[in-house]
């Protein structure tokens, strides 16, 4: 059974989309098994990648984000963390995006989360609450006509609503505006769901253009003060005001 995009994200969260510092690869690069309009797929066998799904997602995502990738994406599909580490030197992750080489390295036959990181690198950067939040918000399945944002098979607002009811959401968001604070949340599934829900809310309430305006000129190392300033410039409301509206939406049971 093909892994859906939401299933991919389950383990990406635990891996933090990267992992520890790489060691030296000990295996030669994977062979090319397929080439499509927007990808060059590398894998042990052609049947281990879903090229059709990836192309459908690609067209939807670049259309929504308004980006023009400079070249085909190198898609490297491995059989295990050990296999990935032997080829790349990165053992402690399930997937990561190499933005400088415009490549995705993953254990999965489809991957939306990491390609969104590639696309967003063409726009700008931001700390984890927003950089991971938009990747999770874009965790959809256009091939199946499913445009809900899901993480680990659960719609992100439904997940965030449960966390809110049980007092698990990390609030106020001002506590996790900086990248280190966000990454330090012990439960990475919760942190990715929380970020995805908040960013999906921002997209639906204020518009994708305003969300994208957070990224040009930004960086992972932006301070909380810098993020607050950029946020107000993009949305004409404060982070706290947007957070209040998001929580009100969750409490009401609405989806946007």
MIDOSE-1310 file (N, C-alpha, C; in nm, 2 decimals, decimal comma, always signed):
residues 256
xxxx	+0,09/-0,12/+0,00/+0,00/+0,00/+0,00/+0,09/+0,12/+0,00; +0,05/+0,22/-0,09/+0,14/+0,34/-0,10/+0,12/+0,42/+0,03; +0,24/+0,48/+0,07/+0,23/+0,57/+0,19/+0,18/+0,70/+0,14; +0,08/+0,75/+0,22/+0,03/+0,89/+0,18/+0,12/+0,99/+0,24
xxxx	+0,10/+1,12/+0,20/+0,18/+1,23/+0,24/+0,17/+1,24/+0,39; +0,05/+1,22/+0,45/+0,03/+1,24/+0,59/+0,11/+1,13/+0,67; +0,12/+1,01/+0,62/+0,20/+0,91/+0,68/+0,35/+0,95/+0,68; +0,39/+1,00/+0,57/+0,53/+1,05/+0,56/+0,56/+1,14/+0,68
xxxx	+0,47/+1,24/+0,70/+0,50/+1,34/+0,80/+0,51/+1,28/+0,94; +0,45/+1,17/+0,97/+0,45/+1,11/+1,10/+0,59/+1,09/+1,15; +0,68/+1,04/+1,06/+0,81/+1,01/+1,11/+0,91/+1,13/+1,08; +0,87/+1,21/+0,99/+0,95/+1,33/+0,97/+0,96/+1,41/+1,09
xxxx	+0,85/+1,42/+1,17/+0,85/+1,50/+1,29/+0,95/+1,45/+1,39; +0,95/+1,32/+1,41/+1,04/+1,26/+1,50/+1,18/+1,28/+1,46; +1,21/+1,29/+1,33/+1,34/+1,31/+1,28/+1,38/+1,45/+1,28; +1,29/+1,54/+1,29/+1,32/+1,69/+1,29/+1,37/+1,73/+1,16
xxxx	+1,34/+1,66/+1,05/+1,37/+1,70/+0,91/+1,52/+1,72/+0,89; +1,60/+1,65/+0,96/+1,74/+1,67/+0,94/+1,83/+1,57/+1,01; +1,84/+1,58/+1,14/+1,92/+1,49/+1,22/+2,05/+1,56/+1,26; +2,14/+1,48/+1,31/+2,27/+1,53/+1,36/+2,37/+1,55/+1,24
xxxx	+2,48/+1,60/+1,28/+2,58/+1,63/+1,18/+2,62/+1,51/+1,10; +2,64/+1,52/+0,97/+2,67/+1,40/+0,89/+2,81/+1,35/+0,91; +2,83/+1,22/+0,89/+2,96/+1,16/+0,87/+2,99/+1,15/+0,73; +3,10/+1,08/+0,69/+3,13/+1,06/+0,55/+3,05/+0,94/+0,49
xxxx	+2,99/+0,96/+0,37/+2,92/+0,85/+0,31/+3,02/+0,73/+0,28; +2,96/+0,61/+0,29/+3,04/+0,49/+0,26/+2,99/+0,41/+0,14; +2,88/+0,46/+0,08/+2,82/+0,39/-0,03/+2,82/+0,49/-0,15; +2,82/+0,44/-0,27/+2,81/+0,52/-0,39/+2,67/+0,57/-0,41
xxxx	+2,65/+0,68/-0,48/+2,51/+0,74/-0,50/+2,42/+0,64/-0,56; +2,29/+0,65/-0,52/+2,18/+0,57/-0,58/+2,17/+0,59/-0,73; +2,13/+0,48/-0,80/+2,12/+0,50/-0,95/+1,99/+0,57/-0,98; +1,98/+0,63/-1,10/+1,86/+0,69/-1,15/+1,76/+0,58/-1,19
xxxx	+1,64/+0,58/-1,14/+1,54/+0,48/-1,18/+1,43/+0,54/-1,26; +1,41/+0,67/-1,26/+1,30/+0,74/-1,34/+1,33/+0,88/-1,35; +1,29/+0,95/-1,46/+1,30/+1,09/-1,47/+1,16/+1,14/-1,53; +1,11/+1,24/-1,46/+0,98/+1,30/-1,51/+1,00/+1,45/-1,54
xxxx	+0,90/+1,52/-1,56/+0,91/+1,66/-1,60/+0,98/+1,74/-1,49; +0,96/+1,71/-1,36/+1,01/+1,79/-1,26/+1,11/+1,72/-1,16; +1,13/+1,59/-1,18/+1,22/+1,52/-1,09/+1,31/+1,42/-1,16; +1,42/+1,40/-1,09/+1,51/+1,28/-1,13/+1,51/+1,19/-1,01
xxxx	+1,45/+1,07/-1,02/+1,44/+0,98/-0,91/+1,55/+0,88/-0,90; +1,61/+0,87/-0,78/+1,72/+0,78/-0,75/+1,67/+0,68/-0,65; +1,68/+0,55/-0,67/+1,64/+0,45/-0,58/+1,70/+0,32/-0,61; +1,68/+0,22/-0,52/+1,73/+0,09/-0,55/+1,65/+0,02/-0,66
xxxx	+1,52/+0,05/-0,67/+1,43/+0,00/-0,77/+1,32/+0,10/-0,81; +1,28/+0,09/-0,93/+1,19/+0,19/-0,99/+1,05/+0,18/-0,92; +1,01/+0,07/-0,87/+0,88/+0,06/-0,81/+0,87/+0,11/-0,67; +0,98/+0,16/-0,62/+0,98/+0,21/-0,48/+0,95/+0,36/-0,47
xxxx	+0,93/+0,42/-0,59/+0,89/+0,57/-0,59/+0,76/+0,58/-0,66; +0,67/+0,67/-0,62/+0,54/+0,70/-0,68/+0,56/+0,83/-0,76; +0,61/+0,82/-0,88/+0,64/+0,93/-0,96/+0,51/+1,01/-1,00; +0,40/+0,94/-1,02/+0,28/+1,01/-1,06/+0,23/+1,10/-0,95
xxxx	+0,22/+1,04/-0,83/+0,18/+1,12/-0,71/+0,26/+1,24/-0,69; +0,39/+1,23/-0,70/+0,49/+1,34/-0,68/+0,47/+1,45/-0,78; +0,44/+1,41/-0,90/+0,42/+1,52/-1,01/+0,29/+1,59/-0,98; +0,19/+1,52/-0,94/+0,06/+1,59/-0,91/+0,08/+1,69/-0,80
xxxx	+0,14/+1,64/-0,69/+0,16/+1,73/-0,58/+0,25/+1,85/-0,62; +0,35/+1,82/-0,70/+0,44/+1,93/-0,74/+0,37/+2,04/-0,81; +0,29/+2,00/-0,90/+0,21/+2,11/-0,98/+0,12/+2,19/-0,89; +0,05/+2,12/-0,80/-0,04/+2,19/-0,71/+0,04/+2,28/-0,62
xxxx	+0,15/+2,24/-0,56/+0,22/+2,32/-0,46/+0,29/+2,44/-0,53; +0,36/+2,42/-0,64/+0,42/+2,54/-0,70/+0,32/+2,64/-0,75; +0,20/+2,59/-0,79/+0,10/+2,68/-0,83/+0,05/+2,76/-0,71; +0,03/+2,70/-0,60/-0,01/+2,77/-0,48/+0,09/+2,87/-0,43
xxxx	+0,22/+2,82/-0,43/+0,33/+2,91/-0,37/+0,38/+3,01/-0,47; +0,35/+2,99/-0,60/+0,39/+3,09/-0,70/+0,54/+3,09/-0,72; +0,61/+2,97/-0,71/+0,75/+2,96/-0,73/+0,78/+2,89/-0,86; +0,90/+2,91/-0,91/+0,95/+2,85/-1,03/+1,08/+2,78/-1,00
xxxx	+1,08/+2,65/-0,97/+1,21/+2,58/-0,94/+1,31/+2,60/-1,05; +1,43/+2,62/-1,01/+1,54/+2,65/-1,11/+1,58/+2,52/-1,19; +1,55/+2,40/-1,14/+1,59/+2,28/-1,21/+1,51/+2,17/-1,15; +1,52/+2,05/-1,21/+1,45/+1,93/-1,16/+1,51/+1,90/-1,02
xxxx	+1,41/+1,85/-0,94/+1,45/+1,81/-0,81/+1,51/+1,67/-0,81; +1,62/+1,65/-0,74/+1,68/+1,52/-0,72/+1,61/+1,45/-0,61; +1,54/+1,34/-0,63/+1,46/+1,27/-0,53/+1,54/+1,14/-0,50; +1,59/+1,12/-0,38/+1,67/+1,01/-0,34/+1,59/+0,93/-0,24
xxxx	+1,55/+0,81/-0,28/+1,46/+0,72/-0,19/+1,55/+0,61/-0,14; +1,56/+0,60/+0,00/+1,64/+0,49/+0,06/+1,55/+0,39/+0,13; +1,61/+0,28/+0,16/+1,53/+0,17/+0,22/+1,52/+0,17/+0,37; +1,61/+0,25/+0,44/+1,62/+0,25/+0,58/+1,71/+0,37/+0,62
xxxx	+1,71/+0,40/+0,75/+1,80/+0,50/+0,80/+1,95/+0,46/+0,78; +1,97/+0,33/+0,80/+2,11/+0,28/+0,78/+2,15/+0,31/+0,63; +2,06/+0,27/+0,54/+2,09/+0,29/+0,40/+2,11/+0,44/+0,36; +2,02/+0,53/+0,42/+2,04/+0,67/+0,39/+2,17/+0,72/+0,45
xxxx	+2,21/+0,67/+0,57/+2,33/+0,72/+0,63/+2,45/+0,67/+0,55; +2,45/+0,54/+0,50/+2,56/+0,49/+0,42/+2,58/+0,57/+0,30; +2,47/+0,62/+0,24/+2,48/+0,70/+0,11/+2,51/+0,85/+0,14; +2,46/+0,90/+0,25/+2,47/+1,05/+0,27/+2,55/+1,09/+0,39
xxxx	+2,58/+1,00/+0,48/+2,64/+1,03/+0,61/+2,55/+1,08/+0,71; +2,42/+1,09/+0,68/+2,31/+1,13/+0,78/+2,24/+1,01/+0,82; +2,26/+0,96/+0,94/+2,19/+0,84/+0,99/+2,07/+0,87/+1,08; +2,06/+0,98/+1,14/+1,96/+1,01/+1,24/+1,84/+1,09/+1,19
xxxx	+1,79/+1,04/+1,07/+1,67/+1,11/+1,02/+1,60/+1,02/+0,92; +1,48/+1,05/+0,89/+1,40/+0,98/+0,79/+1,39/+1,06/+0,66; +1,42/+1,19/+0,66/+1,41/+1,27/+0,54/+1,47/+1,40/+0,57; +1,53/+1,46/+0,47/+1,57/+1,60/+0,48/+1,58/+1,66/+0,34
xxxx	+1,58/+1,79/+0,34/+1,59/+1,87/+0,21/+1,73/+1,93/+0,20; +1,80/+1,91/+0,10/+1,93/+1,97/+0,07/+1,90/+2,09/-0,02; +1,88/+2,21/+0,03/+1,84/+2,32/-0,05/+1,94/+2,37/-0,15; +2,07/+2,35/-0,11/+2,18/+2,40/-0,20/+2,19/+2,31/-0,32
xxxx	+2,16/+2,18/-0,30/+2,17/+2,09/-0,42/+2,03/+2,07/-0,48; +1,93/+2,13/-0,42/+1,79/+2,11/-0,46/+1,75/+1,96/-0,47; +1,77/+1,90/-0,36/+1,75/+1,75/-0,35/+1,67/+1,72/-0,23; +1,59/+1,61/-0,24/+1,52/+1,55/-0,13/+1,57/+1,41/-0,10
xxxx	+1,61/+1,38/+0,02/+1,65/+1,25/+0,06/+1,55/+1,20/+0,16; +1,50/+1,08/+0,13/+1,38/+1,03/+0,21/+1,37/+0,88/+0,21; +1,30/+0,83/+0,31/+1,27/+0,69/+0,31/+1,14/+0,65/+0,24; +1,07/+0,75/+0,19/+0,94/+0,73/+0,15/+0,92/+0,74/-0,01
xxxx	+0,81/+0,67/-0,05/+0,78/+0,67/-0,20/+0,73/+0,80/-0,24; +0,67/+0,88/-0,15/+0,62/+1,01/-0,18/+0,67/+1,10/-0,07; +0,69/+1,23/-0,10/+0,73/+1,32/+0,01/+0,69/+1,46/-0,03; +0,59/+1,52/+0,05/+0,55/+1,66/+0,03/+0,63/+1,75/+0,12
xxxx	+0,65/+1,71/+0,24/+0,70/+1,80/+0,34/+0,84/+1,86/+0,30; +0,93/+1,77/+0,26/+1,06/+1,82/+0,22/+1,06/+1,90/+0,09; +0,98/+1,86/+0,00/+0,98/+1,94/-0,13/+0,92/+2,08/-0,10; +0,83/+2,10/+0,00/+0,79/+2,23/+0,04/+0,90/+2,31/+0,10
xxxx	+0,99/+2,25/+0,17/+1,11/+2,32/+0,22/+1,20/+2,36/+0,10; +1,21/+2,28/+0,00/+1,28/+2,33/-0,12/+1,21/+2,45/-0,18; +1,08/+2,44/-0,20/+1,01/+2,55/-0,26/+1,02/+2,68/-0,18; +1,01/+2,66/-0,05/+1,02/+2,78/+0,04/+1,16/+2,84/+0,04
xxxx	+1,26/+2,76/+0,01/+1,39/+2,82/+0,01/+1,41/+2,92/-0,11; +1,32/+2,91/-0,20/+1,31/+3,01/-0,31/+1,25/+3,14/-0,27; +1,18/+3,14/-0,16/+1,11/+3,26/-0,11/+1,18/+3,32/+0,01; +1,22/+3,24/+0,10/+1,29/+3,29/+0,22/+1,28/+3,19/+0,33
xxxx	+1,31/+3,23/+0,45/+1,33/+3,14/+0,56/+1,26/+3,20/+0,69; +1,24/+3,12/+0,79/+1,18/+3,16/+0,92/+1,21/+3,05/+1,02; +1,20/+3,08/+1,15/+1,22/+2,98/+1,25/+1,11/+2,87/+1,24; +1,13/+2,76/+1,32/+1,06/+2,64/+1,30/+0,91/+2,65/+1,31
xxxx	+0,85/+2,74/+1,39/+0,71/+2,75/+1,40/+0,65/+2,78/+1,27; +0,71/+2,86/+1,19/+0,66/+2,90/+1,06/+0,71/+2,81/+0,94; +0,84/+2,78/+0,95/+0,90/+2,70/+0,84/+0,84/+2,55/+0,84; +0,83/+2,49/+0,96/+0,77/+2,36/+0,97/+0,62/+2,38/+0,96
xxxx	+0,57/+2,49/+1,01/+0,42/+2,51/+1,00/+0,37/+2,51/+0,86; +0,44/+2,58/+0,77/+0,39/+2,58/+0,64/+0,41/+2,45/+0,57; +0,51/+2,37/+0,60/+0,53/+2,24/+0,54/+0,42/+2,15/+0,58; +0,38/+2,15/+0,71/+0,27/+2,07/+0,76/+0,14/+2,12/+0,70
xxxx	+0,12/+2,25/+0,69/-0,01/+2,31/+0,64/-0,02/+2,26/+0,49; +0,09/+2,24/+0,42/+0,08/+2,19/+0,29/+0,09/+2,04/+0,28; +0,06/+1,97/+0,39/+0,05/+1,83/+0,39/-0,09/+1,78/+0,34; -0,10/+1,79/+0,21/-0,23/+1,75/+0,15/-0,21/+1,64/+0,04
xxxx	-0,32/+1,60/-0,01/-0,31/+1,49/-0,11/-0,39/+1,53/-0,24; -0,33/+1,62/-0,32/-0,41/+1,67/-0,43/-0,45/+1,56/-0,53; -0,37/+1,45/-0,54/-0,41/+1,34/-0,63/-0,54/+1,28/-0,59; -0,57/+1,27/-0,46/-0,69/+1,22/-0,41/-0,80/+1,32/-0,39
xxxx	-0,77/+1,45/-0,42/-0,86/+1,56/-0,40/-0,88/+1,59/-0,26; -0,78/+1,56/-0,17/-0,79/+1,59/-0,03/-0,70/+1,70/+0,01; -0,76/+1,82/+0,04/-0,68/+1,94/+0,06/-0,68/+1,98/+0,21; -0,72/+1,88/+0,30/-0,71/+1,91/+0,44/-0,56/+1,89/+0,48
xxxx	-0,52/+1,97/+0,57/-0,38/+1,95/+0,63/-0,38/+1,84/+0,73; -0,31/+1,74/+0,71/-0,30/+1,63/+0,80/-0,16/+1,59/+0,85; -0,16/+1,55/+0,97/-0,03/+1,51/+1,02/-0,05/+1,38/+1,10; +0,02/+1,27/+1,06/+0,01/+1,14/+1,12/-0,14/+1,09/+1,11
xxxx	-0,19/+1,13/+0,99/-0,33/+1,08/+0,96/-0,44/+1,16/+1,02; -0,41/+1,26/+1,10/-0,51/+1,34/+1,17/-0,51/+1,48/+1,12; -0,63/+1,53/+1,09/-0,64/+1,67/+1,05/-0,59/+1,76/+1,16; -0,50/+1,86/+1,12/-0,43/+1,93/+1,22/-0,51/+2,02/+1,32
xxxx	-0,62/+2,07/+1,27/-0,71/+2,15/+1,37/-0,77/+2,05/+1,47; -0,81/+1,94/+1,42/-0,87/+1,84/+1,51/-0,77/+1,80/+1,62; -0,64/+1,78/+1,57/-0,53/+1,74/+1,67/-0,51/+1,85/+1,77; -0,50/+1,98/+1,71/-0,47/+2,09/+1,80/-0,59/+2,12/+1,90
xxxx	-0,71/+2,09/+1,85/-0,82/+2,11/+1,94/-0,81/+2,01/+2,06; -0,78/+1,89/+2,03/-0,76/+1,79/+2,14/-0,65/+1,83/+2,24; -0,54/+1,88/+2,18/-0,43/+1,93/+2,27/-0,47/+2,04/+2,35; -0,55/+2,13/+2,29/-0,60/+2,25/+2,37/-0,69/+2,20/+2,48
xxxx	-0,78/+2,11/+2,46/-0,87/+2,06/+2,56/-0,80/+1,99/+2,67; -0,69/+1,93/+2,64/-0,61/+1,86/+2,75/-0,50/+1,94/+2,80; -0,49/+2,07/+2,76/-0,39/+2,15/+2,82/-0,25/+2,13/+2,77; -0,23/+2,07/+2,65/-0,10/+2,03/+2,60/-0,04/+2,13/+2,50
xxxx	-0,12/+2,22/+2,44/-0,07/+2,31/+2,35/+0,04/+2,40/+2,42; +0,15/+2,43/+2,35/+0,25/+2,52/+2,41/+0,21/+2,66/+2,38; +0,16/+2,73/+2,49/+0,11/+2,86/+2,48/+0,17/+2,95/+2,59; +0,18/+3,08/+2,57/+0,15/+3,15/+2,44/+0,25/+3,12/+2,34
xxxx	+0,21/+3,14/+2,21/+0,31/+3,11/+2,10/+0,44/+3,19/+2,11; +0,43/+3,30/+2,18/+0,55/+3,39/+2,20/+0,66/+3,31/+2,26; +0,63/+3,20/+2,33/+0,73/+3,12/+2,39/+0,81/+3,04/+2,29; +0,76/+3,01/+2,17/+0,82/+2,93/+2,07/+0,84/+3,00/+1,94
xxxx	+0,85/+3,13/+1,94/+0,87/+3,20/+1,82/+1,02/+3,18/+1,77; +1,11/+3,17/+1,86/+1,25/+3,14/+1,82/+1,27/+3,00/+1,78; +1,36/+2,97/+1,69/+1,38/+2,83/+1,64/+1,42/+2,74/+1,75; +1,51/+2,77/+1,84/+1,55/+2,68/+1,94/+1,44/+2,64/+2,04
xxxx	+1,36/+2,74/+2,07/+1,25/+2,71/+2,16/+1,15/+2,62/+2,10; +1,12/+2,64/+1,97/+1,03/+2,55/+1,90/+1,09/+2,41/+1,90; +1,22/+2,39/+1,86/+1,28/+2,26/+1,85/+1,30/+2,19/+1,98; +1,30/+2,27/+2,09/+1,32/+2,21/+2,22/+1,19/+2,15/+2,28
xxxx	+1,08/+2,17/+2,21/+0,95/+2,10/+2,26/+0,97/+1,95/+2,25; +0,96/+1,88/+2,37/+0,99/+1,74/+2,37/+0,91/+1,65/+2,28; +0,78/+1,68/+2,26/+0,70/+1,61/+2,17/+0,69/+1,67/+2,03; +0,77/+1,62/+1,94/+0,78/+1,68/+1,81/+0,65/+1,66/+1,73
xxxx	+0,58/+1,55/+1,75/+0,45/+1,54/+1,68/+0,36/+1,65/+1,72; +0,35/+1,67/+1,85/+0,27/+1,79/+1,90/+0,31/+1,92/+1,84; +0,44/+1,94/+1,84/+0,49/+2,07/+1,80/+0,46/+2,09/+1,65; +0,48/+1,99/+1,57/+0,45/+2,00/+1,42/+0,30/+2,02/+1,40
xxxx	+0,22/+1,95/+1,47/+0,07/+1,96/+1,46/+0,03/+2,10/+1,50; +0,09/+2,15/+1,61/+0,05/+2,29/+1,66/+0,09/+2,39/+1,56; +0,21/+2,38/+1,50/+0,26/+2,47/+1,40/+0,18/+2,47/+1,28; +0,15/+2,34/+1,23/+0,07/+2,33/+1,11/-0,07/+2,38/+1,13
xxxx	-0,13/+2,36/+1,24/-0,27/+2,42/+1,27/-0,27/+2,57/+1,27; -0,17/+2,63/+1,34/-0,16/+2,78/+1,34/-0,14/+2,83/+1,20; -0,04/+2,78/+1,13/-0,01/+2,83/+0,99/-0,13/+2,81/+0,90; -0,19/+2,69/+0,91/-0,31/+2,67/+0,82/-0,42/+2,77/+0,85
xxxx	-0,44/+2,80/+0,98/-0,54/+2,90/+1,02/-0,50/+3,03/+0,96; -0,37/+3,07/+0,97/-0,33/+3,20/+0,91/-0,36/+3,20/+0,76; -0,33/+3,09/+0,69/-0,36/+3,09/+0,54/-0,50/+3,11/+0,52; -0,59/+3,04/+0,59/-0,73/+3,04/+0,56/-0,80/+3,17/+0,61
xxxx	-0,75/+3,23/+0,71/-0,81/+3,35/+0,77/-0,75/+3,48/+0,70; -0,62/+3,48/+0,68/-0,56/+3,61/+0,63/-0,51/+3,60/+0,49; -0,50/+3,48/+0,43/-0,45/+3,46/+0,30/-0,31/+3,41/+0,29; -0,28/+3,33/+0,19/-0,15/+3,27/+0,17/-0,04/+3,38/+0,14
xxxx	-0,08/+3,49/+0,07/+0,02/+3,59/+0,04/+0,07/+3,65/+0,16; -0,01/+3,67/+0,27/+0,04/+3,73/+0,39/+0,13/+3,64/+0,46; +0,10/+3,51/+0,46/+0,19/+3,41/+0,52/+0,32/+3,41/+0,45; +0,32/+3,41/+0,32/+0,45/+3,40/+0,25/+0,53/+3,53/+0,27
xxxx	+0,47/+3,64/+0,30/+0,54/+3,77/+0,33/+0,63/+3,76/+0,45; +0,61/+3,66/+0,54/+0,69/+3,64/+0,65/+0,83/+3,60/+0,62; +0,85/+3,54/+0,50/+0,97/+3,46/+0,47/+1,08/+3,54/+0,40; +1,06/+3,63/+0,31/+1,17/+3,70/+0,24/+1,25/+3,77/+0,34
xxxx	+1,38/+3,75/+0,33/+1,48/+3,82/+0,42/+1,49/+3,76/+0,56; +1,41/+3,66/+0,59/+1,41/+3,60/+0,72/+1,52/+3,49/+0,74; +1,53/+3,44/+0,86/+1,63/+3,33/+0,88/+1,58/+3,24/+1,00; +1,64/+3,12/+1,01/+1,61/+3,04/+1,12/+1,65/+3,10/+1,26
xxxx	+1,75/+3,19/+1,25/+1,80/+3,25/+1,37/+1,73/+3,38/+1,41; +1,62/+3,42/+1,35/+1,55/+3,54/+1,38/+1,51/+3,54/+1,53; +1,52/+3,65/+1,59/+1,48/+3,67/+1,73/+1,33/+3,68/+1,74; +1,28/+3,66/+1,86/+1,14/+3,67/+1,89/+1,09/+3,81/+1,85
xxxx	+1,17/+3,91/+1,88/+1,13/+4,05/+1,85/+1,12/+4,07/+1,70; +1,22/+4,02/+1,63/+1,22/+4,03/+1,48/+1,10/+3,96/+1,42; +1,06/+3,84/+1,47/+0,95/+3,77/+1,43/+0,82/+3,85/+1,45; +0,81/+3,90/+1,57/+0,69/+3,98/+1,61/+0,67/+4,10/+1,51
xxxx	+0,79/+4,17/+1,48/+0,78/+4,28/+1,39/+0,74/+4,24/+1,25; +0,80/+4,13/+1,20/+0,77/+4,09/+1,07/+0,62/+4,04/+1,06; +0,58/+3,98/+1,17/+0,44/+3,93/+1,17/+0,34/+4,04/+1,16; +0,36/+4,14/+1,24/+0,27/+4,26/+1,24/+0,27/+4,33/+1,10
xxxx	+0,39/+4,34/+1,04/+0,40/+4,40/+0,91/+0,32/+4,32/+0,80; +0,33/+4,19/+0,82/+0,26/+4,10/+0,72/+0,11/+4,09/+0,74; +0,07/+4,09/+0,87/-0,07/+4,06/+0,89/-0,15/+4,17/+0,95; -0,09/+4,28/+0,99/-0,15/+4,40/+1,05/-0,22/+4,36/+1,18
xxxx	-0,18/+4,25/+1,24/-0,23/+4,22/+1,37/-0,10/+4,16/+1,44; -0,11/+4,16/+1,58/+0,00/+4,10/+1,65/+0,00/+3,95/+1,65; +0,11/+3,89/+1,69/+0,11/+3,74/+1,71/+0,00/+3,70/+1,81; -0,01/+3,78/+1,92/-0,10/+3,75/+2,03/-0,25/+3,76/+1,98
xxxx	-0,27/+3,86/+1,90/-0,41/+3,87/+1,84/-0,45/+3,76/+1,75; -0,35/+3,72/+1,66/-0,37/+3,61/+1,57/-0,39/+3,48/+1,65; -0,31/+3,46/+1,76/-0,32/+3,35/+1,84/-0,46/+3,34/+1,91; -0,51/+3,45/+1,96/-0,64/+3,45/+2,02/-0,75/+3,41/+1,92
xxxx	-0,74/+3,46/+1,80/-0,83/+3,42/+1,69/-0,83/+3,27/+1,66; -0,70/+3,22/+1,65/-0,68/+3,08/+1,63/-0,74/+2,99/+1,74; -0,72/+3,03/+1,86/-0,77/+2,95/+1,97/-0,92/+2,96/+1,98; -0,98/+3,08/+1,94/-1,12/+3,09/+1,94/-1,18/+3,00/+1,83
xxxx	-1,11/+2,99/+1,72/-1,16/+2,90/+1,61/-1,15/+2,75/+1,66; -1,05/+2,71/+1,73/-1,04/+2,58/+1,78/-1,15/+2,55/+1,88; -1,17/+2,64/+1,97/-1,28/+2,62/+2,07/-1,42/+2,61/+2,01; -1,44/+2,68/+1,90/-1,57/+2,69/+1,84/-1,60/+2,56/+1,76
xxxx	-1,50/+2,48/+1,73/-1,51/+2,36/+1,65/-1,51/+2,39/+1,50; -1,48/+2,52/+1,46/-1,48/+2,55/+1,32/-1,35/+2,50/+1,26; -1,33/+2,51/+1,13/-1,21/+2,46/+1,06/-1,13/+2,57/+1,00; -1,17/+2,70/+1,01/-1,09/+2,81/+0,96/-1,13/+2,94/+1,03
